[in-house]
Amino acid sequence: MSAFTAIIVRDITLAFRAGGGALQAVTFFALTALVFSLAIGPDITLLSKLAGPVLWTGALLSTLVSLDRVFQADFEDGSLDVIFETSAVLEFSILAKVLAHWISTCLPLIIATPILGILLNLQPATYGPLVLSLLIGTPGLALLGAFAASLSVSLPRANVLVSIIVGPLYAPALIFGVGAAQAGSLTDSHFAPNLMLAGAVTLFSLIIAPFAAAAALRLNLS
């Protein structure tokens, strides 16, 4: 087994153990959808219109609250030092951790989206575009989140700082992701451009985030 695969398997295993981040993220996602549905009230038409944006926002917030688990736990138990010292290419190790975080946190959120869509009276035509926009947009969230987490890895209880750093970076993915979901449900011509822009955010993050995160980790661990 390669080091890249070993990191992915290890992080996913830890995420789904008791006390891991996967269950908490899905629970937070469900609670977000429930709170919004209660706040909107019995207006079914309004609830249906806001279902896509609410679910995208819930997925973003659920990803945000789990970012401290990307590097922090490994930093505290010394595993991050081992990865740092033994990685031939640190950026590949960071990509492995980001992929594991996406599989264990973002993918369960995407799987739960159709179920929570029923609670929010999500229209059948919206399911496909919404899930597709999440599949394309959430890897960008994981990559940008890893960069923010790497900046504060040596600081205890830095959740608020990570949120402040990553909040503005998440805005384009949220805007284009929601735009694609909404346009797709209406068979609007803006669906493809919004989806491509969401993909562009993910591709840009894939190019920049691993190198930026590696530089931040070298600064924090040196």
WONORTA-V455133 format. One record per pair of residues at least 24 apart in sequence whose C-alpha atoms are under 6 Angstrom apart, sorted by the first residue. I is the first residue (numbers start at 1). GAP is how many residues later the second one is. Records with the same first field share a line. If there is no record, write none. Layout:
BEGIN
I: GAP + GAP
END
This chain:
BEGIN
4: 92
8: 88 + 92
11: 89
12: 88 + 92
22: 82 + 83
25: 37
26: 83
29: 29 + 33
32: 26
47: 73
48: 73 + 74
51: 69 + 71
53: 125
72: 81
91: 119 + 120 + 123
125: 60
126: 59
129: 52 + 55
130: 51
133: 44
136: 63
137: 61
140: 62 + 65
143: 62 + 66
147: 62 + 66
150: 63 + 66 + 67
151: 65
173: 25
END
